[in-house]
Amino acid sequence: MNGFIRDFKVTILRDYQDPDELVEVIKAYRLAPNNAQIALTCKHRGIETLASFDEDIKRVPWLKVIP
């Protein structure tokens, strides 16, 4: 695994942690908790585009989703 991370220059990000904001996003965009966590981590790390086949994540206005 470490070879893959090194060879492809993968950066592992820690999840953004704010329980109140997490609940807010779950409710506002009707997301599962794991999708809300991904969306918030992207938002707070400046990630604007996400590759996903999950249709729910497309409801998040600050993310551009590509398949």
N, C-alpha and C positions, 0 to 999 in steps of 0.2 A: 504494500500500500504506500509506504513512504516513497518508493521509487516513482510511482504514478504521480504523487503530489509534487515531487521535485521535478520530474521530467516535463510535466505539463504546466508547471508554475502555478499550481492551484493555491489559492489563499483561503484558509478556513476562517470564517468569521464567527464570533460569538453572537448568540441570539441577543437581540435587544430585549431588555427586561423592564416592563412597566405593567403590572397587573391591571391597573385601571384603564390604561390605554388599550390593552389587549381586549378586555371585555367590551369596551366602546367599539372597537373595530369588528369584533365578532357580531355584535348587535347591528351595527350600521350597515354592514355589507353581507350579512347572513353567511358568515364563514365558519368553518370548523376551526377549533383552536389552533391546530397546526398550520393551517393556511393563514390565519391571522398573524401568527408568530412570524412566518416567512415574510408576509407583506410588511409588517412593522420593521423587521430587521432590514429589509430592502430600503424602506423609507428613511430610516435613520443612518444608514450607511451610504446613502446617495446612489443606490442602484435603481435605475429607471426601467430597465428591460429584463424580463425574466422568461426563460424557456420553460414552458409547462403545458401539459395536455389537460390540466384540471380547469374545467370551464368556470368553476366558482371564482377562481383568482382573477378572472377577467372583470369582475365587478369592482375591483379596487381601482379607483380613479388615478392614482399616482404611478401605476405600473402599466407598462406596455408589455403584453404577453405575446410571445412568438412560439409556435409549435415546434 
